[in-house]
């Protein structure tokens, strides 16, 4: 299935604010409410849109520490490591990457000491060979 420019525009609008009412989406797309609803339902039905999520406010995140934790793991252990990582609530995103590390986890914690605990928790998982962490100083933009 090919995406149209309107599909891309709809996805972009929802990425900026997933709570926009269908009437507002229709107005911004320049189509009827029914057409916008049908387009949205098709994107959901075909799995292009898998779900909706929240963005945390800068005020909430202001006191938190965010870090990327790079993880080296042998291929045979990655599934079990990923399963264990999914149970760590402070871990908000997990990427499979290329390069000298295999996985990158984005972790958010309310304090340096809790971040340290989470990084230690990751480092002792069976199969984790090495970790390297970088604290995120600021987010320039996020989509």
Number of C-alpha atoms within 10 A of each C-alpha: 4 5 9 9 9 14 18 11 14 20 17 13 16 17 14 13 14 15 13 12 11 16 15 12 21 19 12 13 17 12 14 14 17 12 14 23 16 12 16 19 13 14 17 13 11 10 10 13 14 9 8 10 9 8 10 8 8 9 8 9 13 9 11 15 18 24 20 19 22 22 22 19 19 13 9 9 12 18 12 13 19 15 10 13 19 15 9 13 11 18 21 13 13 17 12 13 12 9 7 9 18 16 20 21 23 19 23 23 20 15 13 14 11 14 20 13 13 19 20 12 12 21 18 12 13 13 16 16 13 13 18 13 16 11 15 13 9 7 7 5 5 7 6
